[in-house]
Amino acid sequence: MFESKMIDKMTTLWTNFAKFGEPIPEVTKLLSLKWYPTNSTSPHAMVIDEELSTSHLWYSEALKYWRQVYSKYRRKI
């Protein structure tokens, strides 16, 4: 049951992103929260687990790691 529901969630998230440019354009029974775009003053991420949630990234080791990766590998124009 869990696997089938997760497959539905992930498929819907990716399909919505491809069609509308955002993973959750509207709240539904399957996707039960709105995922707002992040910004530099309030960075947050989607936590994909049995229930979807968001988490703030301030002072997060993960945020520091991804900033380093981006700085190292981004294309310089």
VMD Tcl script that draws the C-alpha trace (Angstrom):
set ca {
  {0.00 0.00 0.00}
  {2.72 2.50 0.99}
  {4.76 1.80 -2.14}
  {1.79 2.22 -4.45}
  {0.78 5.53 -2.81}
  {4.38 6.79 -2.98}
  {4.61 5.87 -6.67}
  {1.40 7.84 -7.29}
  {2.75 10.85 -5.34}
  {6.13 10.90 -7.10}
  {4.60 10.39 -10.54}
  {2.14 13.20 -9.91}
  {4.84 15.54 -8.56}
  {7.05 15.04 -11.64}
  {4.15 15.19 -14.09}
  {2.87 18.42 -12.53}
  {6.36 19.90 -12.65}
  {6.69 19.04 -16.35}
  {3.20 20.34 -17.22}
  {2.83 23.38 -14.95}
  {6.35 24.27 -13.81}
  {5.54 23.47 -10.19}
  {5.15 20.10 -8.46}
  {1.98 20.99 -6.53}
  {-0.05 23.59 -8.45}
  {-3.10 22.87 -6.27}
  {-3.76 20.93 -3.08}
  {-5.46 17.56 -3.61}
  {-6.18 14.49 -1.50}
  {-2.95 12.90 -2.80}
  {-0.78 16.04 -2.52}
  {-2.11 17.57 0.67}
  {-0.02 20.73 1.04}
  {1.09 23.67 -1.08}
  {4.80 23.75 -1.91}
  {5.79 27.38 -2.31}
  {8.94 28.42 -4.18}
  {11.94 28.89 -1.94}
  {13.98 32.08 -1.73}
  {17.23 33.26 -0.17}
  {15.54 34.83 2.85}
  {13.52 31.73 3.76}
  {15.01 28.60 2.18}
  {12.97 25.45 2.61}
  {12.64 22.03 1.03}
  {9.97 19.41 0.52}
  {10.30 16.38 2.80}
  {9.02 13.39 0.85}
  {7.99 10.73 3.35}
  {4.76 8.89 4.17}
  {3.24 12.35 4.57}
  {4.54 15.34 2.62}
  {5.89 18.26 4.65}
  {8.31 21.16 4.30}
  {11.39 21.94 6.34}
  {13.34 25.18 6.75}
  {16.99 24.94 5.75}
  {18.61 27.69 7.81}
  {21.86 26.53 9.41}
  {21.41 23.15 7.81}
  {24.48 21.11 6.93}
  {22.68 19.99 3.79}
  {22.22 23.59 2.66}
  {25.92 24.32 3.21}
  {26.85 21.19 1.26}
  {24.66 22.05 -1.74}
  {25.93 25.64 -1.80}
  {29.49 24.30 -2.01}
  {28.55 21.86 -4.78}
  {26.78 24.62 -6.74}
  {29.71 27.02 -6.34}
  {32.16 24.38 -7.51}
  {30.25 22.97 -10.49}
  {27.98 25.75 -11.77}
  {28.51 26.92 -15.31}
  {30.16 30.29 -15.43}
  {28.70 32.51 -18.12}
}
mol new
graphics top color blue
foreach p $ca { graphics top sphere $p radius 0.5 }
foreach p [lrange $ca 0 end-1] q [lrange $ca 1 end] { graphics top cylinder $p $q radius 0.2 }
display resetview
